[in-house]
Amino acid sequence: MIVSFELPLPKDQVPQCTTCQRYSHTKKFCHLPATCVKCTSNHHTSNCPSKERRIVYSIYFVKKTIRPTIRAAAYTNKYKKKNSPNLGRNPRLMKQAPRKLAIKK
C-alpha cells in the first residue's frame, strides 16, 4: 500500500471580522463595537432595520475609499504583502510533488 501526503494549500484570503468589518481578525477575537454591513451604524447586521444596502463608506475606510463589505483585491493584496508575507500562495511549495510513503503490511 502506498500512501501519499500533500502539503495543505496556504490561505489566500485576509480574514475579515463580521462584527466590526475590519481586516486581520475574526469575530471570535473582536473587542470592537459592532458595525452594520448595510448602513455602517453601530449595530449588528442581523438587527439592521434597513432592508437594502446603501452605498455608504465607513469612517475607517475613508482614506482608502473602499466599502468595508467588499474584499477589494487592491486592498487585500497590499495588506498581504505588508503584514502577512506567508498568507499568499508560495510557488515553491506548489511545485513540489506529493511525498510518498511506502507502508508494508
C-alpha positions in Angstrom: 0.0 0.0 0.0 1.3 3.4 -0.9 0.2 6.5 1.0 0.8 10.0 -0.4 0.9 13.1 1.7 0.4 16.6 0.2 1.1 19.9 1.8 -2.1 21.9 2.6 -2.8 24.9 0.4 -2.0 28.1 2.1 -4.8 30.5 2.8 -5.0 33.3 0.3 -7.6 35.5 1.9 -7.2 38.1 4.6 -9.6 37.4 7.5 -12.4 40.0 7.9 -14.3 40.4 11.2 -18.0 40.0 10.8 -18.6 42.2 13.9 -16.6 45.3 13.2 -15.9 44.7 9.4 -12.2 45.3 9.8 -9.5 43.1 8.4 -6.9 40.9 10.1 -9.1 39.3 12.8 -12.3 37.4 13.2 -15.4 37.9 15.4 -14.2 35.4 18.0 -11.3 37.7 18.9 -13.0 41.1 18.3 -13.5 43.5 21.2 -14.6 46.5 19.0 -18.1 47.8 18.7 -20.3 46.2 16.0 -20.7 47.8 12.6 -23.6 47.1 10.3 -22.7 46.0 6.8 -25.8 47.6 5.3 -25.8 51.0 6.8 -22.5 51.2 8.8 -24.3 52.1 12.1 -23.3 50.7 15.5 -25.4 47.5 15.5 -25.1 44.0 14.1 -26.2 43.4 10.6 -28.9 40.9 11.8 -30.5 43.8 13.8 -30.5 46.3 11.0 -33.9 48.0 10.3 -32.8 48.8 6.7 -33.8 46.1 4.1 -31.4 47.3 1.4 -27.8 48.0 1.3 -26.9 51.7 0.8 -23.6 52.7 -0.7 -22.1 54.3 2.4 -18.4 54.5 3.2 -17.3 53.7 6.7 -15.2 56.4 8.5 -12.5 53.7 9.0 -12.2 53.3 5.2 -12.4 56.9 4.1 -8.7 57.1 3.3 -8.9 54.0 1.1 -12.4 54.9 -0.3 -13.3 51.2 -0.1 -16.5 49.9 1.3 -15.8 47.6 4.3 -18.1 44.9 2.9 -16.2 44.4 -0.3 -13.0 42.4 -0.3 -11.3 44.7 -2.7 -8.4 43.0 -4.5 -6.1 46.0 -4.3 -6.5 46.4 -0.5 -6.2 42.8 0.3 -3.1 42.3 -1.9 -1.5 45.4 -0.4 -2.4 44.1 3.1 -1.0 40.6 2.4 2.3 41.9 1.1 2.7 44.4 4.0 1.5 42.4 7.0 1.4 38.7 6.2 4.0 37.5 3.7 3.1 33.9 4.4 -0.6 34.4 3.6 -0.2 34.2 -0.1 0.5 31.1 -2.2 4.1 30.0 -2.2 5.1 29.0 -5.8 7.9 26.8 -4.4 5.5 24.7 -2.4 3.1 24.4 -5.2 5.7 22.9 -7.5 6.7 20.1 -5.0 5.5 16.7 -5.9 3.4 14.8 -3.2 5.5 12.9 -0.8 5.1 9.1 -1.0 5.5 6.8 1.9 5.5 3.1 1.4 3.9 1.2 4.3 4.5 -2.6 4.5 1.9 -4.8 5.9 
